[in-house]
Amino acid sequence: MPLIAIMQGISYPNITALISNLSSNDSQGEALGINQSMQALAQAIPPILAGIVVSLNIKMPTIIASIFVFIAWIIFISNKKSFSINN
């Protein structure tokens, strides 16, 4: 658990800075507000869903997590070539 907190402490400020820098001055507050709302939802919904999944079968969270990791890997591999850094 401490590792998760450390990584969130590193990534959240960077994500907020990226959103702030990429949005215009007029829409900066709206973009940051939407980001904060999405982060709150991302921290509220998974425990509820995990409770439902565990009530079905104790092994289901591991199985579902591995399926999602596999899907994320497929998406990453399929989009890897489309990313480029232009300076």
N, C-alpha and C positions, 0 to 999 in steps of 0.2 A: 503493500500500500504506500509506503513512503516514496517509492519510485514513481508511482502514478502522480502523486502530489508534486513532486519535483518537476516532472515533465510538463504537467499542466501549468505550473508556475513559470516555466520557460516559454511554453508555446502560446499561452493566452495573451501576454503582453505583445508578443511579436505579431500575432494575428490582428490584434487591435490596432497596432501601428500600421500594418499593411492596409487594413480597411480605411483607416484615417488618411493615409497618404494617397490611396487610389480614388477616394471619393472627392467630389468637388466641395468647395467651401459651403455652398448652399445646402448640400444634402449630407454633409458630414454627420450631423447629429442624428438624422434619420437612419443612416447606415450603421452607425455605432449602436443605436437603440435596437435595431433589428438583430444585429450580431449578439447583443446581450440577451435578447429574448430567446434566440436560438440556442445559446449556451445554457440558459436556464432550462429549456425544454430537454436538451440533451442530457442534463443531469437529473431530471425528474422522471422521465418516462422509462428509461432502462430498468431501474429497480422494480417498478410496477410490473413490467413485462417479465423480468427475471423471476419474480415471485409466482406469476402465473405458470411459467414454464417449469419451474421446480416442482410445483404442485402436481404437474402431470407425470413427471419422471425425473428423478434426481440426476440422471446422466444427460438429460436433454440440453442444459446450458452449454456443456462442452461440445456436444454434437452440433448445435446451432452455431456456436462461435466458430467452429472449424469450417462450417459451410460458408459463413460470411467472410472469413479470412480467405478462403479459396476464391470466392466471387471477387473480392477486392484484388487479389493477385491477378486474376484474369483481366479485370478492368485495367490494372496497371500495365500489364504486358501489352495489351491491345492499344493503349494510348501512349506508350513510352516513346514511340517514334515521332509522335506529333508535337512533343514539347521541344522547344528550342529557346536558347537564350540569345537575344540580340542586343548587342551593346552599341 
